[in-house]
């Protein structure tokens, strides 16, 4: 059972464009939603995270939009740069009774072209 | 060290052999997680330690997999009678105590079972 579904699987964006990655979850017990960035040969690194009591969080060029009723959240990368080319994972976590373990999506491979 | 250290970075073994993968956490991080990442997939939870004890081992796929953390710091993931399907990158992540602490991932140990 895939608890966090992520799309698209891959994405090509022109430099300066907006990259959008979407995730949907099923378990309403999830109450923390981070996005991770992973470069080849490296471990995932936390990019930005949101809790369900807010609908949007912005940090620099990165924004998470959260729709609790639809059980969906998305990552927007504004002014995408070649250095943003990486694999992005959404994740979800149960803060209460979940041991803080993360359930990850399947990943989106982003390529930003010049 | 400054980050989570995992050794070996690469391990090639033959089917049926025993392997050990080591994780050195960030100093002071009491919580430690093991994840497995197959090619083209997101990390999958294996086991979580709080201190020396395994607080949640629900992700271990079968009894060939075992992990220890005898002194509450370094952890070793042990795989017996390896199978080709065990080939993956094994990621270790650690965090400070407290439910909302950010997870810091190591670069992983890539296991290839021939």
gemmi code that builds the backbone of each chain (N, CA, C; Angstrom):
import gemmi

chains = {
    "A": [
        ("UNK", (0.853, -1.191, 0.000), (0.000, 0.000, 0.000), (0.889, 1.242, 0.000)),
        ("UNK", (0.749, 2.054, -1.048), (1.559, 3.251, -1.147), (0.817, 4.375, -0.454)),
        ("UNK", (1.330, 4.832, 0.655), (0.624, 5.822, 1.449), (0.844, 7.238, 0.967)),
        ("UNK", (1.930, 7.481, 0.226), (2.217, 8.801, -0.310), (2.509, 8.638, -1.802)),
        ("UNK", (1.655, 9.224, -2.627), (1.793, 9.111, -4.075), (2.345, 10.417, -4.628)),
        ("UNK", (3.361, 10.321, -5.475), (4.062, 11.488, -5.982), (4.050, 11.495, -7.502)),
        ("UNK", (3.894, 12.703, -8.058), (3.940, 12.852, -9.516), (4.446, 14.252, -9.868)),
        ("UNK", (5.056, 14.434, -11.051), (5.360, 13.393, -12.020), (6.619, 12.614, -11.618)),
        ("UNK", (6.919, 11.583, -12.337), (8.111, 10.797, -12.080), (9.362, 11.559, -12.507)),
        ("UNK", (9.237, 12.324, -13.595), (10.346, 13.151, -14.062), (9.800, 14.441, -14.636)),
        ("UNK", (10.662, 15.455, -14.653), (10.227, 16.786, -15.033), (11.404, 17.540, -15.634)),
        ("UNK", (11.174, 18.157, -16.778), (12.186, 19.012, -17.394), (11.625, 20.423, -17.464)),
        ("UNK", (12.402, 21.372, -16.936), (11.973, 22.766, -16.871), (13.092, 23.638, -17.424)),
        ("UNK", (12.710, 24.701, -18.080), (13.709, 25.650, -18.564), (14.173, 26.549, -17.422)),
        ("UNK", (15.409, 26.951, -17.517), (15.976, 27.886, -16.525), (15.071, 29.098, -16.384)),
        ("UNK", (14.770, 29.438, -15.135), (13.901, 30.570, -14.855), (12.426, 30.193, -14.743)),
        ("UNK", (12.072, 28.986, -15.114), (10.683, 28.546, -15.059), (10.276, 28.068, -13.678)),
        ("UNK", (9.031, 27.633, -13.572), (8.497, 27.131, -12.304), (8.393, 25.609, -12.364)),
        ("UNK", (8.958, 24.953, -11.375), (8.848, 23.492, -11.266), (7.767, 23.184, -10.239)),
        ("UNK", (6.871, 22.273, -10.597), (5.787, 21.911, -9.689), (5.736, 20.397, -9.533)),
        ("UNK", (5.788, 19.947, -8.297), (5.733, 18.514, -7.988), (4.585, 18.302, -7.008)),
        ("UNK", (3.805, 17.262, -7.259), (2.599, 17.036, -6.474), (2.661, 15.738, -5.677)),
        ("UNK", (2.030, 15.762, -4.516), (1.927, 14.559, -3.690), (0.537, 14.462, -3.083)),
        ("UNK", (0.107, 13.229, -2.890), (-1.169, 12.961, -2.246), (-0.955, 11.894, -1.189)),
        ("UNK", (-1.673, 12.010, -0.083), (-1.510, 11.038, 0.985), (-2.877, 10.473, 1.374)),
        ("UNK", (-2.835, 9.346, 2.063), (-4.077, 8.669, 2.430), (-4.340, 8.685, 3.933)),
        ("UNK", (-3.280, 8.621, 4.711), (-3.425, 8.474, 6.153), (-3.654, 9.828, 6.814)),
        ("UNK", (-4.836, 10.038, 7.371), (-5.140, 11.328, 7.998), (-4.400, 11.533, 9.313)),
        ("UNK", (-3.691, 10.508, 9.779), (-2.875, 10.657, 10.994), (-1.563, 11.370, 10.715)),
        ("UNK", (-1.213, 11.518, 9.435), (-0.001, 12.259, 9.108), (-0.195, 13.715, 9.492)),
        ("UNK", (0.817, 14.291, 10.139), (0.671, 15.686, 10.522), (1.948, 16.501, 10.355)),
        ("UNK", (2.827, 16.032, 9.480), (4.034, 16.784, 9.170), (4.482, 16.336, 7.798)),
        ("UNK", (4.748, 17.315, 6.902), (4.988, 16.985, 5.503), (6.248, 17.696, 5.011)),
        ("UNK", (7.371, 16.986, 4.987), (8.620, 17.574, 4.499), (8.886, 17.229, 3.037)),
        ("UNK", (9.698, 18.045, 2.410), (10.237, 17.738, 1.094), (11.751, 17.592, 1.232)),
        ("UNK", (12.273, 16.562, 0.564), (13.704, 16.306, 0.583), (14.271, 16.427, -0.826)),
        ("UNK", (15.521, 16.878, -0.879), (16.252, 17.006, -2.133), (17.424, 16.034, -2.079)),
        ("UNK", (17.606, 15.284, -3.154), (18.697, 14.311, -3.172), (19.491, 14.426, -4.458)),
        ("UNK", (20.798, 14.641, -4.308), (21.712, 14.652, -5.444), (22.322, 13.255, -5.589)),
        ("UNK", (22.759, 12.901, -6.800), (23.325, 11.556, -7.018), (24.466, 11.258, -6.048)),
        ("UNK", (24.396, 10.088, -5.437), (25.447, 9.665, -4.519), (25.381, 10.284, -3.141)),
        ("UNK", (24.361, 11.058, -2.889), (24.202, 11.716, -1.585), (22.930, 11.243, -0.918)),
        ("UNK", (22.862, 11.483, 0.395), (21.625, 11.189, 1.098), (20.624, 12.314, 0.919)),
        ("UNK", (19.356, 12.048, 1.176), (18.344, 13.116, 1.089), (18.624, 14.203, 2.121)),
        ("UNK", (18.319, 15.445, 1.760), (18.492, 16.582, 2.659), (17.190, 17.361, 2.732)),
        ("UNK", (16.803, 17.731, 3.939), (15.552, 18.466, 4.123), (15.603, 19.802, 3.403)),
        ("UNK", (14.543, 20.055, 2.631), (14.447, 21.297, 1.865), (13.492, 22.284, 2.541)),
        ("UNK", (12.312, 21.822, 2.806), (11.255, 22.651, 3.399), (10.180, 21.716, 3.922)),
        ("UNK", (9.448, 22.144, 4.947), (8.426, 21.284, 5.535), (7.241, 22.121, 5.974)),
        ("UNK", (6.079, 21.476, 6.090), (4.862, 22.176, 6.476), (4.027, 21.313, 7.401)),
        ("UNK", (3.287, 21.952, 8.279), (2.310, 21.253, 9.106), (0.927, 21.585, 8.564)),
        ("UNK", (-0.063, 20.753, 8.820), (-1.366, 20.926, 8.167), (-2.213, 22.079, 8.696)),
        ("UNK", (-1.720, 22.813, 9.672), (-2.501, 23.949, 10.164), (-2.285, 25.212, 9.335)),
        ("UNK", (-1.399, 25.130, 8.332), (-1.208, 26.252, 7.410), (-1.367, 25.746, 5.981)),
        ("UNK", (-1.746, 26.650, 5.080), (-1.993, 26.234, 3.700), (-0.802, 26.490, 2.789)),
        ("UNK", (0.146, 27.287, 3.256), (1.285, 27.587, 2.402), (2.484, 27.968, 3.266)),
        ("UNK", (3.663, 27.553, 2.798), (4.895, 27.958, 3.461), (5.917, 28.264, 2.394)),
        ("UNK", (6.604, 29.389, 2.541), (7.564, 29.816, 1.539), (8.914, 30.041, 2.188)),
        ("UNK", (9.953, 29.506, 1.535), (11.329, 29.747, 1.962), (12.159, 30.008, 0.713)),
        ("UNK", (12.462, 31.278, 0.500), (13.220, 31.639, -0.685), (12.445, 31.311, -1.947)),
        ("UNK", (13.041, 30.527, -2.839), (12.374, 30.170, -4.092), (11.471, 28.952, -3.950)),
        ("UNK", (11.426, 28.354, -2.780), (10.675, 27.126, -2.567), (9.396, 27.406, -1.772)),
        ("UNK", (8.275, 26.877, -2.268), (6.986, 27.051, -1.617), (6.274, 25.715, -1.546)),
        ("UNK", (5.711, 25.424, -0.381), (4.813, 24.266, -0.251), (3.390, 24.808, -0.180)),
        ("UNK", (2.512, 24.207, -0.987), (1.081, 24.473, -0.880), (0.420, 23.225, -0.325)),
        ("UNK", (-0.478, 23.407, 0.644), (-1.080, 22.264, 1.336), (-2.593, 22.369, 1.300)),
        ("UNK", (-3.260, 21.305, 0.889), (-4.719, 21.250, 0.843), (-5.161, 20.073, 1.717)),
        ("UNK", (-5.547, 20.386, 2.945), (-5.868, 19.327, 3.911), (-7.111, 18.539, 3.502)),
        ("UNK", (-8.125, 19.214, 2.996), (-9.364, 18.513, 2.650), (-9.153, 17.543, 1.494)),
        ("UNK", (-8.258, 17.915, 0.573), (-7.975, 17.044, -0.565), (-6.859, 16.058, -0.264)),
        ("UNK", (-6.214, 16.222, 0.871), (-5.075, 15.404, 1.256), (-4.000, 15.448, 0.177)),
        ("UNK", (-3.664, 16.674, -0.224), (-2.646, 16.880, -1.255), (-1.714, 18.010, -0.838)),
        ("UNK", (-0.478, 17.917, -1.288), (0.455, 19.014, -1.095), (1.432, 19.044, -2.258)),
        ("UNK", (1.978, 20.205, -2.511), (2.839, 20.351, -3.673), (4.025, 21.256, -3.357)),
        ("UNK", (5.081, 21.033, -4.131), (6.289, 21.853, -4.039), (6.389, 22.687, -5.307)),
        ("UNK", (6.581, 23.982, -5.120), (6.805, 24.888, -6.241), (8.223, 25.442, -6.112)),
        ("UNK", (8.978, 25.340, -7.198), (10.314, 25.938, -7.236), (10.261, 27.070, -8.245)),
        ("UNK", (10.352, 28.285, -7.754), (10.306, 29.460, -8.611), (11.696, 29.730, -9.183)),
        ("UNK", (11.719, 30.373, -10.375), (12.998, 30.744, -10.982), (13.975, 29.561, -10.932)),
        ("UNK", (13.540, 28.430, -11.454), (14.346, 27.208, -11.379), (15.719, 27.400, -12.010)),
        ("UNK", (16.728, 26.829, -11.359), (18.114, 26.960, -11.794), (18.713, 25.580, -12.081)),
        ("UNK", (19.724, 25.529, -12.946), (20.366, 24.230, -13.215), (20.846, 23.519, -11.955)),
        ("UNK", (21.256, 24.278, -10.956), (21.684, 23.697, -9.693), (20.560, 23.040, -8.910)),
        ("UNK", (19.310, 23.280, -9.320), (18.169, 22.622, -8.682), (17.948, 21.215, -9.225)),
        ("UNK", (18.670, 20.867, -10.294), (18.524, 19.541, -10.891), (18.901, 18.478, -9.868)),
        ("UNK", (17.933, 17.670, -9.497), (18.096, 16.678, -8.432), (16.826, 15.837, -8.402)),
        ("UNK", (16.793, 14.893, -7.479), (15.565, 14.132, -7.250), (14.896, 14.669, -5.994)),
        ("UNK", (13.610, 14.906, -6.072), (12.856, 15.471, -4.967), (11.862, 14.432, -4.439)),
        ("UNK", (11.826, 14.311, -3.133), (10.916, 13.372, -2.478), (9.998, 14.120, -1.537)),
        ("UNK", (8.710, 13.881, -1.644), (7.823, 14.318, -0.586), (7.780, 13.215, 0.461)),
        ("UNK", (7.366, 13.573, 1.639), (7.280, 12.590, 2.717), (6.200, 13.017, 3.690)),
        ("UNK", (5.825, 12.082, 4.541), (4.824, 12.371, 5.567), (5.215, 11.633, 6.834)),
        ("UNK", (4.820, 12.207, 7.944), (5.233, 11.637, 9.223), (4.113, 11.791, 10.243)),
        ("UNK", (3.972, 10.796, 11.092), (3.049, 10.898, 12.220), (3.850, 11.371, 13.418)),
        ("UNK", (3.568, 12.565, 13.897), (4.319, 13.070, 15.037), (3.936, 12.356, 16.316)),
        ("UNK", (2.700, 11.932, 16.410), (2.234, 11.300, 17.640), (2.175, 9.798, 17.462)),
        ("UNK", (2.952, 9.081, 18.257), (2.907, 7.628, 18.201), (3.529, 7.023, 16.961)),
        ("UNK", (4.159, 7.833, 16.145), (4.712, 7.288, 14.905), (6.208, 7.110, 14.957)),
        ("UNK", (6.833, 7.506, 16.075), (8.274, 7.357, 16.184), (9.037, 8.292, 15.273)),
        ("UNK", (8.333, 9.261, 14.709), (8.981, 10.234, 13.843), (9.506, 9.622, 12.566)),
        ("UNK", (9.046, 8.427, 12.188), (9.532, 7.828, 10.954), (8.796, 8.428, 9.766)),
        ("UNK", (9.520, 8.552, 8.670), (8.997, 9.157, 7.459), (8.521, 8.109, 6.471)),
        ("UNK", (7.403, 8.414, 5.804), (6.947, 7.638, 4.663), (7.175, 8.499, 3.433)),
        ("UNK", (7.984, 7.996, 2.494), (8.387, 8.781, 1.338), (7.547, 8.473, 0.108)),
        ("UNK", (7.442, 9.482, -0.773), (6.936, 9.248, -2.106), (8.006, 8.596, -2.961)),
        ("UNK", (7.670, 8.333, -4.207), (8.585, 7.594, -5.089), (9.620, 8.484, -5.764)),
        ("UNK", (9.490, 9.794, -5.628), (10.515, 10.694, -6.141), (10.195, 11.292, -7.496)),
        ("UNK", (10.707, 12.494, -7.713), (10.603, 13.184, -9.006), (11.991, 13.635, -9.409)),
        ("UNK", (12.410, 13.186, -10.583), (13.724, 13.587, -11.087), (13.549, 14.879, -11.882)),
        ("UNK", (14.095, 15.961, -11.351), (13.982, 17.275, -11.978), (15.255, 17.609, -12.735)),
        ("UNK", (15.078, 18.056, -13.969), (16.202, 18.558, -14.749), (15.865, 19.960, -15.196)),
        ("UNK", (16.739, 20.912, -14.874), (16.556, 22.290, -15.283), (17.555, 22.584, -16.401)),
        ("UNK", (17.013, 22.903, -17.564), (17.864, 23.124, -18.724), (18.126, 24.614, -18.961)),
        ("UNK", (19.315, 24.874, -19.498), (19.694, 26.263, -19.792), (18.882, 26.819, -20.960)),
    ],
    "B": [
        ("UNK", (32.603, 13.567, 13.586), (32.468, 14.255, 12.317), (31.238, 15.150, 12.311)),
        ("UNK", (31.126, 15.955, 11.266), (30.043, 16.918, 11.205), (28.734, 16.273, 10.796)),
        ("UNK", (28.801, 15.198, 10.023), (27.582, 14.603, 9.518), (27.476, 13.146, 9.901)),
        ("UNK", (26.411, 12.506, 9.400), (26.229, 11.080, 9.611), (27.195, 10.341, 8.680)),
        ("UNK", (27.976, 9.451, 9.252), (28.982, 8.734, 8.481), (28.572, 7.271, 8.314)),
        ("UNK", (28.608, 6.783, 7.087), (28.247, 5.390, 6.833), (29.391, 4.678, 6.122)),
        ("UNK", (29.657, 3.467, 6.596), (30.695, 2.639, 5.963), (30.224, 1.201, 5.844)),
        ("UNK", (30.638, 0.474, 4.784), (31.366, 1.009, 3.639), (30.442, 1.817, 2.740)),
        ("UNK", (31.001, 2.589, 1.848), (30.165, 3.333, 0.906), (29.644, 2.394, -0.181)),
        ("UNK", (30.427, 1.380, -0.478), (30.040, 0.380, -1.460), (30.417, -1.005, -0.960)),
        ("UNK", (29.512, -1.951, -1.155), (29.789, -3.329, -0.756), (29.233, -4.259, -1.820)),
        ("UNK", (30.109, -5.079, -2.376), (29.685, -6.098, -3.333), (29.885, -7.457, -2.675)),
        ("UNK", (28.864, -8.280, -2.678), (28.955, -9.580, -2.036), (28.244, -10.622, -2.895)),
        ("UNK", (28.453, -11.851, -2.544), (27.796, -12.934, -3.268), (26.554, -13.394, -2.528)),
        ("UNK", (25.635, -13.878, -3.265), (24.396, -14.418, -2.698), (24.724, -15.428, -1.609)),
        ("UNK", (24.046, -15.279, -0.476), (24.235, -16.202, 0.631), (25.217, -15.712, 1.687)),
        ("UNK", (25.979, -14.682, 1.375), (26.962, -14.168, 2.326), (26.319, -13.253, 3.367)),
        ("UNK", (27.098, -12.993, 4.419), (26.672, -12.120, 5.516), (27.336, -10.755, 5.351)),
        ("UNK", (26.589, -9.686, 5.587), (27.173, -8.343, 5.496), (26.789, -7.504, 6.706)),
        ("UNK", (27.667, -6.573, 7.028), (27.420, -5.595, 8.085), (27.627, -4.204, 7.519)),
        ("UNK", (26.697, -3.318, 7.830), (26.792, -1.929, 7.412), (26.780, -1.077, 8.670)),
        ("UNK", (27.676, -0.073, 8.684), (27.868, 0.688, 9.916), (27.394, 2.124, 9.749)),
        ("UNK", (26.850, 2.674, 10.835), (26.412, 4.070, 10.851), (26.963, 4.770, 12.081)),
        ("UNK", (27.691, 5.871, 11.864), (28.169, 6.723, 12.943), (27.311, 7.984, 12.968)),
        ("UNK", (26.535, 8.183, 14.010), (25.605, 9.319, 14.015), (26.306, 10.632, 14.311)),
        ("UNK", (25.578, 11.707, 14.100), (26.049, 13.022, 14.537), (26.108, 12.998, 16.064)),
        ("UNK", (27.175, 13.555, 16.621), (27.351, 13.538, 18.061), (26.152, 14.155, 18.768)),
        ("UNK", (25.634, 13.426, 19.753), (24.511, 13.941, 20.529), (23.144, 13.550, 19.999)),
        ("UNK", (23.115, 12.962, 18.801), (21.823, 12.542, 18.241), (21.429, 11.197, 18.849)),
        ("UNK", (20.304, 11.210, 19.552), (19.907, 10.002, 20.260), (19.024, 9.083, 19.418)),
        ("UNK", (18.347, 9.636, 18.448), (17.465, 8.830, 17.603), (18.192, 8.472, 16.306)),
        ("UNK", (18.069, 7.208, 15.900), (18.756, 6.720, 14.705), (17.822, 5.834, 13.914)),
        ("UNK", (17.817, 6.040, 12.603), (16.921, 5.319, 11.700), (17.738, 4.652, 10.583)),
        ("UNK", (17.270, 3.502, 10.161), (17.772, 2.881, 8.946), (16.655, 2.867, 7.910)),
        ("UNK", (17.013, 3.256, 6.689), (16.109, 3.212, 5.553), (16.796, 2.434, 4.421)),
        ("UNK", (15.985, 1.894, 3.531), (16.512, 1.209, 2.346), (15.929, 1.910, 1.124)),
        ("UNK", (16.814, 2.222, 0.165), (16.374, 2.901, -1.046), (16.750, 2.063, -2.261)),
        ("UNK", (15.742, 1.516, -2.905), (15.961, 0.766, -4.133), (16.022, 1.740, -5.304)),
        ("UNK", (16.591, 1.286, -6.410), (16.799, 2.154, -7.558), (15.479, 2.762, -8.030)),
        ("UNK", (15.458, 4.085, -8.135), (14.276, 4.766, -8.642), (13.125, 4.858, -7.660)),
        ("UNK", (13.385, 4.565, -6.406), (12.337, 4.590, -5.389), (12.707, 5.525, -4.251)),
        ("UNK", (11.711, 5.853, -3.449), (11.984, 6.620, -2.246), (12.491, 5.718, -1.137)),
        ("UNK", (13.140, 6.293, -0.149), (13.614, 5.489, 0.978), (12.449, 4.817, 1.705)),
        ("UNK", (12.678, 3.581, 2.136), (11.684, 2.827, 2.903), (12.220, 2.573, 4.304)),
        ("UNK", (11.400, 2.847, 5.286), (11.771, 2.688, 6.691), (12.063, 1.232, 7.030)),
        ("UNK", (13.145, 1.017, 7.768), (13.480, -0.322, 8.247), (13.329, -0.421, 9.770)),
        ("UNK", (14.063, 0.439, 10.495), (14.108, 0.321, 11.945), (14.498, 1.654, 12.561)),
        ("UNK", (14.030, 1.866, 13.790), (14.274, 3.119, 14.512), (14.765, 2.799, 15.913)),
        ("UNK", (15.866, 3.447, 16.304), (16.415, 3.317, 17.653), (16.248, 4.625, 18.415)),
        ("UNK", (15.831, 4.507, 19.649), (15.890, 5.632, 20.571), (16.868, 5.200, 21.654)),
        ("UNK", (18.062, 5.752, 21.636), (19.098, 5.260, 22.530), (19.590, 3.902, 22.069)),
        ("UNK", (19.652, 2.957, 22.988), (20.160, 1.633, 22.661), (19.101, 0.674, 22.150)),
        ("UNK", (17.847, 0.973, 22.440), (16.789, 0.025, 22.112), (16.106, 0.315, 20.799)),
        ("UNK", (15.688, -0.761, 20.125), (14.925, -0.612, 18.889), (13.485, -0.274, 19.257)),
        ("UNK", (13.083, 0.973, 19.016), (11.734, 1.412, 19.364), (10.702, 0.942, 18.357)),
        ("UNK", (11.144, 0.708, 17.124), (10.219, 0.297, 16.064), (11.021, -0.431, 14.998)),
        ("UNK", (10.795, -1.743, 14.865), (11.496, -2.514, 13.832), (10.507, -3.073, 12.816)),
        ("UNK", (9.388, -2.412, 12.682), (8.304, -2.918, 11.836), (8.654, -2.937, 10.350)),
        ("UNK", (9.697, -2.212, 9.948), (10.061, -2.159, 8.543), (11.051, -3.220, 8.100)),
        ("UNK", (11.620, -3.953, 9.032), (12.564, -5.007, 8.650), (11.812, -6.054, 7.828)),
        ("UNK", (12.301, -6.380, 6.632), (11.522, -7.245, 5.728), (11.400, -8.694, 6.187)),
        ("UNK", (12.371, -9.213, 6.881), (12.312, -10.601, 7.354), (13.406, -10.802, 8.402)),
        ("UNK", (13.501, -12.025, 8.904), (14.432, -12.262, 10.013), (15.891, -12.370, 9.571)),
        ("UNK", (16.166, -12.163, 8.298), (17.569, -12.098, 7.871), (18.179, -10.748, 8.205)),
        ("UNK", (17.326, -9.787, 8.474), (17.779, -8.428, 8.773), (17.741, -8.187, 10.272)),
        ("UNK", (18.818, -7.582, 10.783), (18.902, -7.293, 12.204), (19.772, -6.054, 12.385)),
        ("UNK", (19.475, -5.254, 13.382), (20.295, -4.074, 13.643), (20.521, -3.934, 15.130)),
        ("UNK", (21.675, -3.386, 15.476), (22.022, -3.177, 16.885), (22.580, -1.786, 17.077)),
        ("UNK", (22.513, -1.355, 18.322), (23.091, -0.055, 18.701), (23.485, -0.178, 20.179)),
        ("UNK", (24.468, -0.968, 20.470), (24.753, -1.393, 21.844), (25.071, -0.278, 22.836)),
        ("UNK", (25.682, 0.796, 22.395), (26.051, 1.861, 23.324), (25.298, 3.154, 23.042)),
        ("UNK", (24.282, 3.071, 22.236), (23.465, 4.245, 21.964), (24.085, 5.231, 21.011)),
        ("UNK", (25.148, 4.818, 20.320), (25.784, 5.718, 19.354), (25.858, 5.020, 17.996)),
        ("UNK", (26.956, 4.334, 17.723), (27.137, 3.631, 16.453), (26.101, 2.517, 16.320)),
        ("UNK", (25.604, 2.366, 15.102), (24.663, 1.275, 14.829), (25.193, 0.424, 13.684)),
        ("UNK", (24.872, -0.862, 13.744), (25.253, -1.781, 12.680), (24.012, -2.496, 12.173)),
        ("UNK", (23.820, -2.451, 10.871), (22.751, -3.213, 10.217), (23.378, -4.501, 9.696)),
        ("UNK", (22.777, -5.609, 10.057), (23.332, -6.916, 9.702), (22.348, -7.654, 8.808)),
        ("UNK", (22.871, -8.198, 7.721), (22.029, -8.951, 6.799), (22.638, -10.334, 6.611)),
        ("UNK", (21.872, -11.342, 6.947), (22.340, -12.725, 6.801), (21.830, -13.318, 5.497)),
        ("UNK", (22.579, -14.284, 4.986), (22.150, -15.045, 3.793), (21.608, -14.109, 2.712)),
        ("UNK", (22.444, -13.160, 2.304), (21.995, -12.122, 1.383), (21.405, -12.714, 0.103)),
        ("UNK", (20.420, -11.992, -0.417), (19.751, -12.354, -1.666), (19.896, -11.202, -2.653)),
        ("UNK", (19.742, -11.503, -3.939), (19.912, -10.466, -4.958), (18.935, -9.321, -4.733)),
        ("UNK", (17.763, -9.620, -4.216), (16.763, -8.598, -3.945), (17.131, -7.654, -2.816)),
        ("UNK", (18.195, -7.979, -2.081), (18.653, -7.079, -1.012), (19.489, -5.931, -1.566)),
        ("UNK", (19.841, -5.998, -2.844), (20.651, -4.943, -3.451), (19.899, -3.621, -3.402)),
        ("UNK", (20.538, -2.618, -2.810), (19.910, -1.308, -2.610), (20.936, -0.404, -1.937)),
        ("UNK", (20.536, 0.841, -1.749), (21.331, 1.753, -0.916), (20.687, 1.785, 0.465)),
        ("UNK", (21.488, 1.533, 1.472), (21.002, 1.533, 2.846), (21.410, 2.859, 3.486)),
        ("UNK", (20.395, 3.624, 3.872), (20.600, 4.965, 4.418), (20.403, 4.963, 5.925)),
        ("UNK", (21.262, 5.702, 6.591), (21.115, 5.923, 8.025), (20.761, 7.394, 8.236)),
        ("UNK", (19.884, 7.661, 9.167), (19.512, 9.038, 9.483), (19.444, 9.192, 10.993)),
        ("UNK", (19.834, 10.368, 11.478), (19.790, 10.588, 12.920), (19.194, 11.954, 13.222)),
        ("UNK", (18.768, 12.136, 14.448), (18.224, 13.418, 14.876), (18.404, 13.573, 16.378)),
        ("UNK", (18.251, 14.800, 16.826), (18.273, 15.080, 18.253), (17.009, 14.521, 18.893)),
        ("UNK", (17.015, 14.401, 20.186), (15.814, 13.989, 20.905), (14.722, 15.032, 20.700)),
        ("UNK", (13.490, 14.588, 20.789), (12.381, 15.513, 20.572), (11.659, 15.159, 19.292)),
        ("UNK", (10.363, 15.195, 19.306), (9.569, 14.666, 18.199), (9.762, 15.430, 16.905)),
        ("UNK", (10.116, 16.691, 16.957), (10.136, 17.479, 15.737), (11.538, 17.679, 15.172)),
        ("UNK", (12.502, 16.981, 15.710), (13.865, 17.177, 15.239), (14.044, 16.771, 13.791)),
        ("UNK", (14.797, 17.576, 13.044), (15.069, 17.287, 11.647), (15.912, 16.037, 11.519)),
        ("UNK", (15.611, 15.213, 10.513), (16.391, 14.027, 10.221), (17.562, 14.400, 9.332)),
        ("UNK", (18.748, 13.947, 9.699), (19.942, 14.153, 8.892), (20.372, 12.787, 8.348)),
        ("UNK", (20.477, 12.707, 7.026), (20.821, 11.440, 6.390), (22.310, 11.368, 6.075)),
        ("UNK", (22.846, 10.164, 6.150), (24.172, 9.892, 5.629), (24.104, 9.682, 4.127)),
        ("UNK", (25.265, 9.423, 3.518), (25.303, 9.242, 2.067), (24.942, 7.829, 1.641)),
        ("UNK", (24.828, 6.948, 2.615), (24.366, 5.609, 2.313), (25.471, 4.615, 2.041)),
        ("UNK", (25.121, 3.341, 2.173), (25.978, 2.225, 1.790), (25.283, 1.491, 0.650)),
        ("UNK", (25.963, 1.456, -0.494), (25.369, 0.773, -1.652), (25.743, -0.698, -1.597)),
        ("UNK", (24.739, -1.550, -1.454), (24.966, -2.997, -1.391), (24.562, -3.633, -2.709)),
        ("UNK", (25.473, -4.395, -3.268), (25.190, -5.155, -4.483), (25.403, -6.630, -4.189)),
        ("UNK", (24.365, -7.419, -4.390), (24.457, -8.859, -4.166), (24.447, -9.554, -5.520)),
        ("UNK", (25.547, -10.231, -5.816), (25.689, -10.885, -7.126), (25.086, -12.287, -7.134)),
    ],
}
model = gemmi.Model(1)
for chain_id, residues in chains.items():
    chain = gemmi.Chain(chain_id)
    for i, (resn, *xyz) in enumerate(residues, 1):
        res = gemmi.Residue()
        res.name, res.seqid = resn, gemmi.SeqId(i, " ")
        for name, pos in zip(("N", "CA", "C"), xyz):
            atom = gemmi.Atom()
            atom.name, atom.element = name, gemmi.Element(name[0])
            atom.pos, atom.b_iso = gemmi.Position(*pos), 0.0
            res.add_atom(atom)
        chain.add_residue(res)
    model.add_chain(chain)
structure = gemmi.Structure()
structure.add_model(model)
structure.setup_entities()
